Amino acid sequence: MGLFSKKQKIDYDTLFKDKYKSINQLTMQANNELDFVIKESLYDLIVKEYDELLSLIDQGAHFEKDHFISLKDNAIKELKSIQDINKG
C-alpha cells in the first residue's frame, strides 16, 4: 500500500485549457514586443507549445484537433515572417 497504490486520473481537458491560456498570453506578449529577436524567440516557443497542445488532444483532451493545427500553422507563418525580417 504505499505511494503507488492509487492511480490518479489525469484531467487532460484542464491541462489543455491551462496550456492554451499560456499560449494566448505568450501571443499577446509577442504581439506587443518591439524587439524582433525577442518576438522570434516568443513565436518559436508558441509553436512548441502548440505541439504540446496537440499531444494533449492525442492523449485524451476533448478539443477539435484540426482547429488547433490551423492555429499552429498560423503561428509558424508568423514565425517565418519574423525570421525573414531578422535576416534582412
Secondary structure as UniProt FT lines:
FT   TURN            3..4
FT   HELIX           12..32
FT   HELIX           36..59
FT   HELIX           65..87
//
